Amino acid sequence: MVRISSILAMLIALALPAHAESSPKDVVKSVSDVVLSSILANKAKLDADPTFLMGLVENKMIPIIDQQRMAKLALGKNWKKISKAQQGEFIDGFKRLLVKTYAGAFKAYTGQDVTYGKTKFNKSGSKAIVNSQIHMPGSTPIQLQYRLYQPEPGQWKVYDANIAGLGLLKTYRVQFSEQIQRDGIDKTIAQLKSVQL
């Protein structure tokens, strides 16, 4: 099954937008502040009630992630080789994977400081990279980039993140490619859809 290192997952989970803002940096920072404070304020509840954590992920993060774009990019060349029905089923299963990944990552958060650097835009201004640092006690800050794009003017959605040169989508793409080659697309989809939340 697809796996991602817990540190990468935790850092990606720290700052996903909950609603549209005027700039990509505002999107990342505003929701980061809300989500992280909610985690710290509800640690006991998060430990005792898994549904609370799932609800937090479902309500604050998943709606703004472009799940279809991420799923398509994660499958790479395999996307065009499968039927529309399989694509829909893969997206559904991919959403379950995202929920589980981010929910697991939240459990690892203990109050690390997050700071933000300059945002970089492409020439048309339709894509952006938000740079941030996660300050881990006793070590150098971890560099993290969030990749966002505008599906329509004034709206920003996250479609990838990168830490120390390792991208979330690149990691998924390699792992899905290996799994599909080994097990086939139908079994891969079935395993995704069986992910326990």
Backbone as JSON Lines, residues from 0, in Angstrom:
{"i":0,"aa":"M","n":[0.84,-1.19,0.0],"ca":[0.0,0.0,0.0],"c":[0.87,1.23,0.0]}
{"i":1,"aa":"V","n":[0.35,2.32,-0.46],"ca":[1.12,3.55,-0.55],"c":[1.46,4.07,0.84]}
{"i":2,"aa":"R","n":[2.74,4.44,1.03],"ca":[3.16,4.99,2.31],"c":[4.02,6.22,2.08]}
{"i":3,"aa":"I","n":[3.95,7.16,3.02],"ca":[4.75,8.37,2.94],"c":[5.36,8.55,4.32]}
{"i":4,"aa":"S","n":[6.59,9.03,4.39],"ca":[7.23,9.19,5.69],"c":[6.38,10.1,6.57]}
{"i":5,"aa":"S","n":[6.34,9.79,7.85],"ca":[5.47,10.55,8.76],"c":[5.9,12.0,8.85]}
{"i":6,"aa":"I","n":[7.19,12.29,8.76],"ca":[7.61,13.69,8.86],"c":[7.15,14.49,7.66]}
{"i":7,"aa":"L","n":[7.23,13.92,6.45],"ca":[6.74,14.61,5.27],"c":[5.25,14.85,5.38]}
{"i":8,"aa":"A","n":[4.53,13.83,5.8],"ca":[3.08,13.96,5.93],"c":[2.72,15.02,6.96]}
{"i":9,"aa":"M","n":[3.44,15.04,8.09],"ca":[3.14,16.01,9.13],"c":[3.34,17.42,8.61]}
{"i":10,"aa":"L","n":[4.44,17.66,7.93],"ca":[4.74,19.0,7.46],"c":[3.77,19.46,6.38]}
{"i":11,"aa":"I","n":[3.38,18.56,5.53],"ca":[2.41,18.91,4.49],"c":[1.06,19.22,5.13]}
{"i":12,"aa":"A","n":[0.73,18.5,6.17],"ca":[-0.56,18.69,6.82],"c":[-0.64,19.98,7.61]}
{"i":13,"aa":"L","n":[0.49,20.6,7.91],"ca":[0.48,21.76,8.78],"c":[-0.2,22.99,8.19]}
{"i":14,"aa":"A","n":[-0.23,23.11,6.88],"ca":[-0.7,24.39,6.34],"c":[-1.47,24.25,5.05]}
{"i":15,"aa":"L","n":[-2.62,23.67,5.13],"ca":[-3.47,23.58,3.95],"c":[-4.64,24.55,4.09]}
{"i":16,"aa":"P","n":[-5.02,25.24,3.03],"ca":[-6.01,26.29,3.12],"c":[-7.42,25.79,3.36]}
{"i":17,"aa":"A","n":[-8.18,26.55,4.14],"ca":[-9.56,26.2,4.44],"c":[-10.55,27.02,3.62]}
{"i":18,"aa":"H","n":[-10.09,28.13,3.06],"ca":[-10.99,28.94,2.23],"c":[-10.16,29.87,1.37]}
{"i":19,"aa":"A","n":[-10.79,30.42,0.37],"ca":[-10.08,31.29,-0.56],"c":[-9.66,32.59,0.13]}
{"i":20,"aa":"E","n":[-8.47,33.07,-0.16],"ca":[-7.96,34.33,0.37],"c":[-7.39,35.12,-0.8]}
{"i":21,"aa":"S","n":[-6.87,36.31,-0.51],"ca":[-6.37,37.15,-1.59],"c":[-5.02,36.72,-2.14]}
{"i":22,"aa":"S","n":[-4.24,36.01,-1.34],"ca":[-2.94,35.55,-1.83],"c":[-2.69,34.13,-1.35]}
{"i":23,"aa":"P","n":[-1.82,33.38,-2.05],"ca":[-1.52,32.02,-1.64],"c":[-0.92,31.95,-0.23]}
{"i":24,"aa":"K","n":[-0.07,32.94,0.09],"ca":[0.54,32.96,1.42],"c":[-0.51,33.17,2.5]}
{"i":25,"aa":"D","n":[-1.47,34.06,2.25],"ca":[-2.56,34.28,3.2],"c":[-3.37,33.0,3.4]}
{"i":26,"aa":"V","n":[-3.6,32.29,2.3],"ca":[-4.35,31.03,2.36],"c":[-3.66,30.05,3.29]}
{"i":27,"aa":"V","n":[-2.36,29.86,3.05],"ca":[-1.6,28.89,3.83],"c":[-1.52,29.3,5.29]}
{"i":28,"aa":"K","n":[-1.17,30.55,5.54],"ca":[-0.98,31.01,6.91],"c":[-2.27,31.05,7.72]}
{"i":29,"aa":"S","n":[-3.35,31.54,7.1],"ca":[-4.6,31.67,7.85],"c":[-5.12,30.32,8.32]}
{"i":30,"aa":"V","n":[-5.09,29.34,7.44],"ca":[-5.61,28.04,7.86],"c":[-4.62,27.32,8.77]}
{"i":31,"aa":"S","n":[-3.34,27.55,8.57],"ca":[-2.34,26.96,9.46],"c":[-2.58,27.41,10.89]}
{"i":32,"aa":"D","n":[-2.81,28.71,11.07],"ca":[-3.05,29.25,12.41],"c":[-4.29,28.61,13.05]}
{"i":33,"aa":"V","n":[-5.36,28.49,12.27],"ca":[-6.6,27.92,12.8],"c":[-6.46,26.44,13.13]}
{"i":34,"aa":"V","n":[-5.91,25.68,12.19],"ca":[-5.8,24.23,12.38],"c":[-4.84,23.88,13.5]}
{"i":35,"aa":"L","n":[-3.68,24.52,13.52],"ca":[-2.69,24.19,14.54],"c":[-3.17,24.56,15.94]}
{"i":36,"aa":"S","n":[-3.85,25.69,16.07],"ca":[-4.37,26.06,17.39],"c":[-5.47,25.09,17.81]}
{"i":37,"aa":"S","n":[-6.25,24.62,16.86],"ca":[-7.3,23.64,17.17],"c":[-6.69,22.32,17.63]}
{"i":38,"aa":"I","n":[-5.6,21.92,17.02],"ca":[-4.92,20.68,17.42],"c":[-4.42,20.79,18.85]}
{"i":39,"aa":"L","n":[-3.74,21.91,19.15],"ca":[-3.18,22.08,20.49],"c":[-4.27,22.2,21.55]}
{"i":40,"aa":"A","n":[-5.38,22.83,21.2],"ca":[-6.46,23.02,22.16],"c":[-7.28,21.75,22.4]}
{"i":41,"aa":"N","n":[-7.14,20.78,21.5],"ca":[-7.97,19.57,21.59],"c":[-7.15,18.28,21.61]}
{"i":42,"aa":"K","n":[-5.92,18.34,22.17],"ca":[-5.06,17.17,22.17],"c":[-5.72,15.96,22.81]}
{"i":43,"aa":"A","n":[-6.34,16.16,23.97],"ca":[-6.98,15.04,24.67],"c":[-8.11,14.46,23.84]}
{"i":44,"aa":"K","n":[-8.88,15.34,23.21],"ca":[-10.0,14.89,22.39],"c":[-9.5,14.15,21.15]}
{"i":45,"aa":"L","n":[-8.42,14.65,20.56],"ca":[-7.85,14.0,19.39],"c":[-7.38,12.59,19.71]}
{"i":46,"aa":"D","n":[-6.79,12.43,20.91],"ca":[-6.3,11.11,21.32],"c":[-7.44,10.16,21.64]}
{"i":47,"aa":"A","n":[-8.51,10.7,22.22],"ca":[-9.61,9.85,22.69],"c":[-10.66,9.54,21.62]}
{"i":48,"aa":"D","n":[-10.81,10.44,20.65],"ca":[-11.89,10.29,19.68],"c":[-11.39,10.46,18.25]}
{"i":49,"aa":"P","n":[-11.06,9.36,17.56],"ca":[-10.54,9.44,16.19],"c":[-11.49,10.15,15.22]}
{"i":50,"aa":"T","n":[-12.78,10.1,15.48],"ca":[-13.73,10.75,14.57],"c":[-13.59,12.27,14.6]}
{"i":51,"aa":"F","n":[-13.15,12.82,15.74],"ca":[-12.93,14.26,15.83],"c":[-11.81,14.67,14.87]}
{"i":52,"aa":"L","n":[-10.74,13.91,14.88],"ca":[-9.6,14.18,14.01],"c":[-9.99,14.02,12.55]}
{"i":53,"aa":"M","n":[-10.73,12.97,12.23],"ca":[-11.17,12.76,10.85],"c":[-12.06,13.92,10.4]}
{"i":54,"aa":"G","n":[-12.92,14.38,11.3],"ca":[-13.79,15.49,10.98],"c":[-13.02,16.77,10.71]}
{"i":55,"aa":"L","n":[-11.96,16.98,11.5],"ca":[-11.11,18.15,11.32],"c":[-10.47,18.14,9.92]}
{"i":56,"aa":"V","n":[-9.94,16.99,9.56],"ca":[-9.32,16.84,8.24],"c":[-10.36,17.03,7.14]}
{"i":57,"aa":"E","n":[-11.48,16.36,7.3],"ca":[-12.54,16.4,6.28],"c":[-13.07,17.81,6.06]}
{"i":58,"aa":"N","n":[-13.28,18.54,7.15],"ca":[-13.91,19.86,7.06],"c":[-12.96,21.0,6.74]}
{"i":59,"aa":"K","n":[-11.73,20.92,7.22],"ca":[-10.8,22.03,7.06],"c":[-9.85,21.87,5.87]}
{"i":60,"aa":"M","n":[-9.54,20.66,5.49],"ca":[-8.51,20.46,4.5],"c":[-9.0,19.91,3.17]}
{"i":61,"aa":"I","n":[-9.72,18.81,3.22],"ca":[-10.08,18.1,2.0],"c":[-10.87,18.94,1.0]}
{"i":62,"aa":"P","n":[-11.84,19.75,1.43],"ca":[-12.62,20.5,0.44],"c":[-11.8,21.45,-0.44]}
{"i":63,"aa":"I","n":[-10.68,21.94,0.06],"ca":[-9.92,22.91,-0.71],"c":[-8.78,22.27,-1.52]}
{"i":64,"aa":"I","n":[-8.47,21.02,-1.23],"ca":[-7.44,20.33,-2.01],"c":[-8.06,19.92,-3.34]}
{"i":65,"aa":"D","n":[-7.35,20.15,-4.42],"ca":[-7.85,19.71,-5.71],"c":[-7.57,18.21,-5.83]}
{"i":66,"aa":"Q","n":[-8.51,17.43,-5.32],"ca":[-8.33,15.98,-5.26],"c":[-8.21,15.35,-6.65]}
{"i":67,"aa":"Q","n":[-8.99,15.83,-7.59],"ca":[-8.94,15.27,-8.94],"c":[-7.59,15.55,-9.6]}
{"i":68,"aa":"R","n":[-7.12,16.79,-9.46],"ca":[-5.82,17.15,-10.04],"c":[-4.69,16.33,-9.39]}
{"i":69,"aa":"M","n":[-4.74,16.22,-8.07],"ca":[-3.72,15.45,-7.36],"c":[-3.75,13.98,-7.77]}
{"i":70,"aa":"A","n":[-4.95,13.42,-7.85],"ca":[-5.08,12.01,-8.23],"c":[-4.54,11.78,-9.64]}
{"i":71,"aa":"K","n":[-4.88,12.69,-10.55],"ca":[-4.41,12.57,-11.94],"c":[-2.89,12.67,-12.02]}
{"i":72,"aa":"L","n":[-2.32,13.63,-11.31],"ca":[-0.88,13.8,-11.32],"c":[-0.17,12.64,-10.61]}
{"i":73,"aa":"A","n":[-0.8,12.11,-9.57],"ca":[-0.21,10.98,-8.83],"c":[-0.17,9.72,-9.69]}
{"i":74,"aa":"L","n":[-1.15,9.55,-10.56],"ca":[-1.16,8.37,-11.43],"c":[-0.25,8.54,-12.65]}
{"i":75,"aa":"G","n":[0.03,9.79,-13.0],"ca":[0.92,10.04,-14.14],"c":[0.37,9.44,-15.42]}
{"i":76,"aa":"K","n":[1.21,8.73,-16.15],"ca":[0.83,8.17,-17.45],"c":[-0.28,7.13,-17.33]}
{"i":77,"aa":"N","n":[-0.45,6.55,-16.15],"ca":[-1.51,5.54,-15.96],"c":[-2.92,6.14,-16.0]}
{"i":78,"aa":"W","n":[-3.03,7.46,-15.77],"ca":[-4.36,8.11,-15.73],"c":[-5.1,7.91,-17.05]}
{"i":79,"aa":"K","n":[-4.4,8.09,-18.15],"ca":[-5.04,7.99,-19.47],"c":[-5.31,6.55,-19.88]}
{"i":80,"aa":"K","n":[-4.74,5.61,-19.17],"ca":[-4.9,4.2,-19.52],"c":[-6.12,3.56,-18.85]}
{"i":81,"aa":"I","n":[-6.76,4.29,-17.95],"ca":[-7.9,3.7,-17.24],"c":[-9.2,4.38,-17.66]}
{"i":82,"aa":"S","n":[-10.3,3.7,-17.42],"ca":[-11.62,4.21,-17.83],"c":[-12.06,5.36,-16.93]}
{"i":83,"aa":"K","n":[-13.09,6.09,-17.37],"ca":[-13.66,7.18,-16.57],"c":[-14.17,6.65,-15.23]}
{"i":84,"aa":"A","n":[-14.79,5.47,-15.26],"ca":[-15.3,4.88,-14.02],"c":[-14.15,4.58,-13.07]}
{"i":85,"aa":"Q","n":[-13.06,4.03,-13.6],"ca":[-11.89,3.74,-12.76],"c":[-11.27,5.02,-12.22]}
{"i":86,"aa":"Q","n":[-11.27,6.06,-13.04],"ca":[-10.74,7.35,-12.59],"c":[-11.54,7.87,-11.39]}
{"i":87,"aa":"G","n":[-12.87,7.78,-11.5],"ca":[-13.72,8.22,-10.4],"c":[-13.5,7.42,-9.13]}
{"i":88,"aa":"E","n":[-13.36,6.11,-9.29],"ca":[-13.12,5.25,-8.13],"c":[-11.74,5.52,-7.52]}
{"i":89,"aa":"F","n":[-10.77,5.8,-8.38],"ca":[-9.43,6.11,-7.88],"c":[-9.45,7.41,-7.07]}
{"i":90,"aa":"I","n":[-10.16,8.42,-7.57],"ca":[-10.27,9.7,-6.84],"c":[-10.9,9.48,-5.48]}
{"i":91,"aa":"D","n":[-11.96,8.67,-5.42],"ca":[-12.62,8.37,-4.14],"c":[-11.64,7.71,-3.17]}
{"i":92,"aa":"G","n":[-10.89,6.73,-3.67],"ca":[-9.93,6.05,-2.83],"c":[-8.77,6.95,-2.43]}
{"i":93,"aa":"F","n":[-8.36,7.81,-3.35],"ca":[-7.27,8.75,-3.09],"c":[-7.66,9.72,-1.97]}
{"i":94,"aa":"K","n":[-8.91,10.13,-1.97],"ca":[-9.4,11.01,-0.9],"c":[-9.26,10.32,0.45]}
{"i":95,"aa":"R","n":[-9.62,9.05,0.52],"ca":[-9.49,8.3,1.77],"c":[-8.03,8.26,2.22]}
{"i":96,"aa":"L","n":[-7.12,8.08,1.26],"ca":[-5.7,8.05,1.58],"c":[-5.25,9.4,2.14]}
{"i":97,"aa":"L","n":[-5.7,10.49,1.53],"ca":[-5.35,11.82,2.0],"c":[-5.86,12.05,3.42]}
{"i":98,"aa":"V","n":[-7.1,11.68,3.68],"ca":[-7.67,11.86,5.01],"c":[-6.84,11.1,6.05]}
{"i":99,"aa":"K","n":[-6.53,9.85,5.75],"ca":[-5.75,9.04,6.69],"c":[-4.35,9.6,6.87]}
{"i":100,"aa":"T","n":[-3.71,10.01,5.78],"ca":[-2.36,10.56,5.85],"c":[-2.32,11.8,6.73]}
{"i":101,"aa":"Y","n":[-3.23,12.73,6.48],"ca":[-3.22,13.99,7.23],"c":[-3.65,13.79,8.68]}
{"i":102,"aa":"A","n":[-4.61,12.91,8.9],"ca":[-5.05,12.63,10.27],"c":[-3.9,12.04,11.08]}
{"i":103,"aa":"G","n":[-3.15,11.13,10.47],"ca":[-2.0,10.55,11.15],"c":[-0.94,11.59,11.42]}
{"i":104,"aa":"A","n":[-0.77,12.52,10.48],"ca":[0.23,13.57,10.65],"c":[-0.12,14.5,11.8]}
{"i":105,"aa":"F","n":[-1.39,14.8,11.97],"ca":[-1.8,15.7,13.04],"c":[-1.4,15.17,14.42]}
{"i":106,"aa":"K","n":[-1.41,13.87,14.57],"ca":[-1.06,13.28,15.87],"c":[0.37,13.59,16.27]}
{"i":107,"aa":"A","n":[1.22,13.88,15.27],"ca":[2.64,14.13,15.54],"c":[2.92,15.59,15.89]}
{"i":108,"aa":"Y","n":[1.94,16.48,15.72],"ca":[2.17,17.9,15.96],"c":[2.16,18.21,17.45]}
{"i":109,"aa":"T","n":[3.22,18.9,17.92],"ca":[3.31,19.22,19.35],"c":[3.61,20.68,19.61]}
{"i":110,"aa":"G","n":[3.36,21.53,18.62],"ca":[3.53,22.96,18.84],"c":[4.73,23.6,18.17]}
{"i":111,"aa":"Q","n":[5.32,22.95,17.19],"ca":[6.45,23.53,16.47],"c":[6.05,24.85,15.81]}
{"i":112,"aa":"D","n":[6.98,25.82,15.82],"ca":[6.72,27.11,15.17],"c":[6.82,26.98,13.66]}
{"i":113,"aa":"V","n":[5.96,27.72,12.97],"ca":[5.96,27.74,11.51],"c":[6.13,29.2,11.06]}
{"i":114,"aa":"T","n":[7.11,29.45,10.2],"ca":[7.29,30.8,9.65],"c":[7.23,30.72,8.12]}
{"i":115,"aa":"Y","n":[7.0,31.88,7.51],"ca":[6.78,31.93,6.06],"c":[7.72,32.9,5.39]}
{"i":116,"aa":"G","n":[8.21,32.5,4.23],"ca":[9.09,33.36,3.44],"c":[8.35,33.96,2.26]}
{"i":117,"aa":"K","n":[9.12,34.36,1.26],"ca":[8.56,35.02,0.09],"c":[7.84,34.01,-0.81]}
{"i":118,"aa":"T","n":[6.71,34.43,-1.34],"ca":[5.96,33.61,-2.29],"c":[6.48,33.85,-3.7]}
{"i":119,"aa":"K","n":[6.65,32.77,-4.46],"ca":[7.1,32.88,-5.84],"c":[5.94,32.55,-6.77]}
{"i":120,"aa":"F","n":[5.75,33.38,-7.79],"ca":[4.68,33.18,-8.77],"c":[5.26,32.84,-10.14]}
{"i":121,"aa":"N","n":[4.49,32.12,-10.95],"ca":[4.89,31.94,-12.34],"c":[4.58,33.23,-13.11]}
{"i":122,"aa":"K","n":[4.96,33.28,-14.37],"ca":[4.83,34.52,-15.14],"c":[3.39,35.02,-15.24]}
{"i":123,"aa":"S","n":[2.45,34.1,-15.37],"ca":[1.05,34.51,-15.5],"c":[0.38,34.79,-14.16]}
{"i":124,"aa":"G","n":[1.04,34.41,-13.07],"ca":[0.46,34.62,-11.74],"c":[-0.59,33.6,-11.37]}
{"i":125,"aa":"S","n":[-0.7,32.52,-12.17],"ca":[-1.73,31.51,-11.92],"c":[-1.26,30.36,-11.03]}
{"i":126,"aa":"K","n":[0.05,30.3,-10.81],"ca":[0.62,29.29,-9.92],"c":[1.56,29.97,-8.93]}
{"i":127,"aa":"A","n":[1.7,29.37,-7.76],"ca":[2.55,29.97,-6.74],"c":[3.19,28.91,-5.87]}
{"i":128,"aa":"I","n":[4.35,29.26,-5.34],"ca":[5.03,28.42,-4.36],"c":[5.17,29.24,-3.09]}
{"i":129,"aa":"V","n":[4.6,28.74,-2.0],"ca":[4.71,29.39,-0.7],"c":[5.81,28.67,0.08]}
{"i":130,"aa":"N","n":[6.81,29.43,0.46],"ca":[7.93,28.88,1.22],"c":[7.7,29.04,2.71]}
{"i":131,"aa":"S","n":[7.98,27.99,3.45],"ca":[7.85,28.06,4.9],"c":[8.94,27.25,5.58]}
{"i":132,"aa":"Q","n":[9.09,27.48,6.86],"ca":[10.04,26.75,7.67],"c":[9.35,26.2,8.9]}
{"i":133,"aa":"I","n":[9.66,24.96,9.22],"ca":[9.17,24.34,10.44],"c":[10.35,24.3,11.41]}
{"i":134,"aa":"H","n":[10.21,24.97,12.54],"ca":[11.3,25.07,13.49],"c":[11.21,23.93,14.51]}
{"i":135,"aa":"M","n":[12.07,22.93,14.31],"ca":[12.1,21.77,15.18],"c":[13.1,22.02,16.3]}
{"i":136,"aa":"P","n":[12.73,21.78,17.55],"ca":[13.64,22.02,18.68],"c":[14.97,21.28,18.51]}
{"i":137,"aa":"G","n":[16.07,22.01,18.7],"ca":[17.38,21.39,18.68],"c":[17.93,21.05,17.31]}
{"i":138,"aa":"S","n":[17.29,21.53,16.24],"ca":[17.79,21.24,14.9],"c":[17.54,22.42,13.97]}
{"i":139,"aa":"T","n":[18.13,22.36,12.79],"ca":[17.93,23.45,11.83],"c":[16.5,23.4,11.29]}
{"i":140,"aa":"P","n":[15.95,24.54,10.91],"ca":[14.58,24.56,10.39],"c":[14.43,23.67,9.15]}
{"i":141,"aa":"I","n":[13.27,23.08,9.02],"ca":[12.97,22.24,7.87],"c":[12.28,23.1,6.82]}
{"i":142,"aa":"Q","n":[12.82,23.09,5.61],"ca":[12.28,23.89,4.52],"c":[11.11,23.15,3.86]}
{"i":143,"aa":"L","n":[10.02,23.85,3.69],"ca":[8.83,23.25,3.08],"c":[8.21,24.22,2.09]}
{"i":144,"aa":"Q","n":[7.87,23.71,0.92],"ca":[7.21,24.52,-0.1],"c":[5.82,23.95,-0.39]}
{"i":145,"aa":"Y","n":[4.85,24.84,-0.51],"ca":[3.49,24.45,-0.89],"c":[3.25,24.96,-2.3]}
{"i":146,"aa":"R","n":[2.72,24.11,-3.15],"ca":[2.42,24.5,-4.52],"c":[0.91,24.67,-4.67]}
{"i":147,"aa":"L","n":[0.53,25.85,-5.13],"ca":[-0.88,26.18,-5.3],"c":[-1.11,26.66,-6.73]}
{"i":148,"aa":"Y","n":[-2.35,26.59,-7.16],"ca":[-2.72,27.15,-8.47],"c":[-4.11,27.73,-8.37]}
{"i":149,"aa":"Q","n":[-4.48,28.49,-9.38],"ca":[-5.79,29.14,-9.43],"c":[-6.69,28.42,-10.43]}
{"i":150,"aa":"P","n":[-7.64,27.63,-9.96],"ca":[-8.6,27.04,-10.88],"c":[-9.51,28.11,-11.49]}
{"i":151,"aa":"E","n":[-9.65,29.23,-10.76],"ca":[-10.37,30.4,-11.26],"c":[-9.84,31.62,-10.51]}
{"i":152,"aa":"P","n":[-9.99,32.81,-11.07],"ca":[-9.44,34.01,-10.44],"c":[-9.89,34.18,-8.99]}
{"i":153,"aa":"G","n":[-8.94,34.49,-8.11],"ca":[-9.26,34.74,-6.71],"c":[-9.34,33.5,-5.84]}
{"i":154,"aa":"Q","n":[-9.19,32.34,-6.43],"ca":[-9.27,31.1,-5.67],"c":[-7.95,30.36,-5.79]}
{"i":155,"aa":"W","n":[-7.42,29.89,-4.65],"ca":[-6.17,29.14,-4.64],"c":[-6.4,27.76,-4.06]}
{"i":156,"aa":"K","n":[-5.81,26.76,-4.7],"ca":[-5.9,25.39,-4.19],"c":[-4.51,24.75,-4.16]}
{"i":157,"aa":"V","n":[-4.29,23.96,-3.14],"ca":[-3.04,23.23,-3.02],"c":[-3.1,21.97,-3.88]}
{"i":158,"aa":"Y","n":[-2.0,21.7,-4.6],"ca":[-1.95,20.46,-5.38],"c":[-0.66,19.68,-5.15]}
{"i":159,"aa":"D","n":[0.28,20.24,-4.38],"ca":[1.51,19.51,-4.08],"c":[2.26,20.24,-2.98]}
{"i":160,"aa":"A","n":[3.21,19.53,-2.37],"ca":[4.11,20.12,-1.38],"c":[5.46,19.44,-1.55]}
{"i":161,"aa":"N","n":[6.49,20.14,-1.11],"ca":[7.85,19.65,-1.31],"c":[8.69,19.93,-0.08]}
{"i":162,"aa":"I","n":[9.41,18.92,0.38],"ca":[10.32,19.1,1.5],"c":[11.68,18.52,1.13]}
{"i":163,"aa":"A","n":[12.69,19.36,1.24],"ca":[14.07,18.95,0.96],"c":[14.18,18.22,-0.39]}
{"i":164,"aa":"G","n":[13.46,18.73,-1.39],"ca":[13.54,18.14,-2.71],"c":[12.63,16.94,-2.93]}
{"i":165,"aa":"L","n":[11.89,16.54,-1.92],"ca":[10.99,15.4,-2.05],"c":[9.55,15.89,-2.13]}
{"i":166,"aa":"G","n":[8.91,15.68,-3.28],"ca":[7.54,16.13,-3.5],"c":[6.53,15.05,-3.15]}
{"i":167,"aa":"L","n":[5.41,15.48,-2.6],"ca":[4.34,14.54,-2.26],"c":[3.86,13.8,-3.5]}
{"i":168,"aa":"L","n":[3.59,14.55,-4.58],"ca":[3.07,13.91,-5.79],"c":[4.1,12.98,-6.42]}
{"i":169,"aa":"K","n":[5.35,13.38,-6.4],"ca":[6.4,12.53,-6.97],"c":[6.47,11.21,-6.19]}
{"i":170,"aa":"T","n":[6.36,11.31,-4.87],"ca":[6.38,10.11,-4.03],"c":[5.2,9.21,-4.35]}
{"i":171,"aa":"Y","n":[4.01,9.79,-4.42],"ca":[2.82,9.02,-4.77],"c":[2.97,8.37,-6.15]}
{"i":172,"aa":"R","n":[3.47,9.15,-7.12],"ca":[3.57,8.67,-8.5],"c":[4.46,7.43,-8.6]}
{"i":173,"aa":"V","n":[5.59,7.47,-7.92],"ca":[6.5,6.32,-7.93],"c":[5.84,5.11,-7.28]}
{"i":174,"aa":"Q","n":[5.21,5.32,-6.15],"ca":[4.61,4.2,-5.42],"c":[3.4,3.61,-6.14]}
{"i":175,"aa":"F","n":[2.56,4.49,-6.72],"ca":[1.41,3.98,-7.47],"c":[1.86,3.23,-8.72]}
{"i":176,"aa":"S","n":[2.88,3.76,-9.39],"ca":[3.39,3.11,-10.6],"c":[3.88,1.7,-10.28]}
{"i":177,"aa":"E","n":[4.62,1.57,-9.2],"ca":[5.12,0.25,-8.8],"c":[3.98,-0.68,-8.44]}
{"i":178,"aa":"Q","n":[2.99,-0.15,-7.72],"ca":[1.87,-0.98,-7.29],"c":[1.01,-1.43,-8.47]}
{"i":179,"aa":"I","n":[0.75,-0.53,-9.39],"ca":[-0.05,-0.88,-10.56],"c":[0.67,-1.91,-11.43]}
{"i":180,"aa":"Q","n":[1.96,-1.74,-11.57],"ca":[2.74,-2.7,-12.34],"c":[2.7,-4.09,-11.69]}
{"i":181,"aa":"R","n":[2.71,-4.1,-10.36],"ca":[2.72,-5.36,-9.63],"c":[1.32,-5.98,-9.51]}
{"i":182,"aa":"D","n":[0.32,-5.15,-9.17],"ca":[-1.01,-5.67,-8.82],"c":[-2.11,-5.35,-9.83]}
{"i":183,"aa":"G","n":[-1.87,-4.37,-10.71],"ca":[-2.92,-3.93,-11.62],"c":[-3.74,-2.8,-11.02]}
{"i":184,"aa":"I","n":[-4.45,-2.07,-11.86],"ca":[-5.19,-0.89,-11.42],"c":[-6.39,-1.25,-10.55]}
{"i":185,"aa":"D","n":[-7.1,-2.32,-10.88],"ca":[-8.3,-2.66,-10.1],"c":[-7.96,-3.01,-8.66]}
{"i":186,"aa":"K","n":[-6.9,-3.76,-8.47],"ca":[-6.49,-4.12,-7.11],"c":[-5.98,-2.9,-6.36]}
{"i":187,"aa":"T","n":[-5.27,-2.02,-7.07],"ca":[-4.78,-0.78,-6.46],"c":[-5.94,0.07,-5.98]}
{"i":188,"aa":"I","n":[-6.97,0.21,-6.82],"ca":[-8.16,0.98,-6.45],"c":[-8.87,0.33,-5.26]}
{"i":189,"aa":"A","n":[-9.01,-0.98,-5.31],"ca":[-9.68,-1.7,-4.21],"c":[-8.95,-1.49,-2.88]}
{"i":190,"aa":"Q","n":[-7.62,-1.5,-2.92],"ca":[-6.86,-1.29,-1.7],"c":[-7.02,0.14,-1.19]}
{"i":191,"aa":"L","n":[-7.06,1.1,-2.11],"ca":[-7.27,2.5,-1.7],"c":[-8.64,2.67,-1.04]}
{"i":192,"aa":"K","n":[-9.66,2.07,-1.65],"ca":[-11.02,2.22,-1.15],"c":[-11.25,1.47,0.17]}
{"i":193,"aa":"S","n":[-10.33,0.57,0.5],"ca":[-10.46,-0.18,1.74],"c":[-9.67,0.45,2.88]}
{"i":194,"aa":"V","n":[-9.02,1.59,2.62],"ca":[-8.26,2.26,3.67],"c":[-9.19,2.57,4.84]}
{"i":195,"aa":"Q","n":[-8.8,2.15,6.02],"ca":[-9.63,2.35,7.21],"c":[-9.47,3.77,7.73]}
{"i":196,"aa":"L","n":[-10.59,4.45,7.89],"ca":[-10.56,5.82,8.43],"c":[-10.82,5.82,9.92]}
